[in-house]
Amino acid sequence: MNDTQLLRYSRHILLDDIGIDGQQRLLDAHALVIGAGGLGSPAALYLASGGIGHITLVDDDEVDLTNLQRQVMHTTQRIGQPKVDSGREALLAINPDIKVTALQERAAGERLRELVRAATVVLDCSDNFATRHAVNRACVQEGKPLVSGAVIRFDGQLSVFDTRSPDAPCYACLFPEDSNFEDVACSTMGVFAPLVGVVGAMQAAEAMKLVAGIGEPLAGRLLLLDGRAMEWSGVKVARNPACPVCAKRANPAHNEYKNKTSLRQN
């Protein structure tokens, strides 16, 4: 780090759990953010300000007036622009030293696996089950940790799915792909704007904890937020040994997973 970076990240460096080594791990990391909307906006903004060195934004949508009630990465002046381009402009305005890759596409299949493979950590900030399951499957296949968030109306949820650990569940262990969960869209049901900020910021926090090796991630736990009462509740999530997505992961006896809170390989 140069002198400017040492000053920019000084409040991180003062934390014993991060220090210079932890901040350098953040700078060396690559975060893949799927979705540049309500959750992706605060998540990406905090990743950028906190010093994640490379952020890739993936979203095929454009900025609309109805987005601005909650999608804080975008502005009135950028209505009609691709969300990823608007997001890239916002992130570089906060931290011009990082790299931001803007991909206006709906990644799937091998393309999605390619993007996940190149990342250190993946944040699912999408708004539908099909995308969530596709991202989860790619993360399991590529051995990458996934930070998943969701918000609708006054309710939010957050968890980490890190199948590098032999005991950790994947997203499909909690929400099986063959279940008849109904997608609920903000456009029809509404969403309380500050809640996406709360959950998105916590996604960034969990991602940065994973990268820097801080504390315990939310793997195996699901946090639920009742925004009306402003109360959190948590439930433990067990791995499903028969899960068709993650059951064939490496045998625990031969698993190279060493420390589920440290991501130093990328």
Residue, then its C-alpha position, 0 to 999 in steps of 0.5 A: m500500500n502507498d501512503t494515500q492508501l494507508l491514510r484512506y484505510s487507516r480506520h481499518i488498519l487500526l482494528d487489530d482484527i484487520g491491520i495492514d495484512g487484512q487490508q492487503r487481503l481486501l485489496d487483493a480480493h475480487a468480489l462478484v456482485i450479482g445484481a446492481g439494484g436494492l441490495g447490490s447498491p449498498a453492498a457494492l458501495y461498502l465493498a468499494s469504500g472498504g477497499i475490495g480491490h476488484i468488484t465485478l457488477v453483473d446486471d442486465d437492467e437499466v436505471d428506472l425512476t422507480n429504482l431510486q426509492r431504494q437503489v442508492m448507487h444510482t441517481t436521477q441523472r443516470i436514469g436510462q443508463p445500464k445499472v452496471d455503468s451507473g454503478r461503476e461510476a458511483l463506485l469509482a467516485i468513492n474509490p478511484d484506486i479500485k478496479v470495477t468491471a461492469l457487465q450488462e448481461r444475465a450470466a448463466g451456465e458456463r459463463l456464470r461459472e467462469l465469473v464465479r471461478a475468477a472471484t474470491v467471494v460472491l454476493d447474490c443480490s438478485d431478486n428471483f429464485a432462478t438466479r439464486h439457484a444458478v449462482n449457488r450451483a456455480c459457487v458449489q461447483e467452483g468452491k467459492p463462498l456465497v453471501s446471500g441476501a433478500v428483502i421484500r416488503f418489511d422482511g429481510q434475510l441474510s446467510v453465508f453458504d460456504t461449501r468449502s467446509p464439509d459441514a456447511p449447507c448450500y442455498a439449495c439445502l435450505f431452499p431446494e430447487d424443486s420446491n414451489f417457492e413463489d417469486v415475490a417482486c418489489s414491483t407488485m408487493g413493495v419494499f421498505a427502502p431502508l431494509v435493503g440498505v441494512v441487508g446489503a450493508m451486512q452482505a458487504a460485511e460478511a464478504m469482507k469478514l470472509v476475505a480478511g479472515i475475521g470472526e465467524p461467518l454466517a455459514g450454517r445460520l440464517l438471519l431473519l429481520d422483521g422490519r416492522a418490529m426491528e427485530w432479528s431472529g436466527v435459525k440454524v441451517a443444517r447441510n442436507p446430505a442428499c442435496p442434489v447440488c452439494a452432496k457430491r462435494a469432496n470427501p471431508a477426509h480429503n477436503e483441502y478446506k483449512n480455515k473457513t474465515s480466510l480467503r487468501q488464495n485469490 
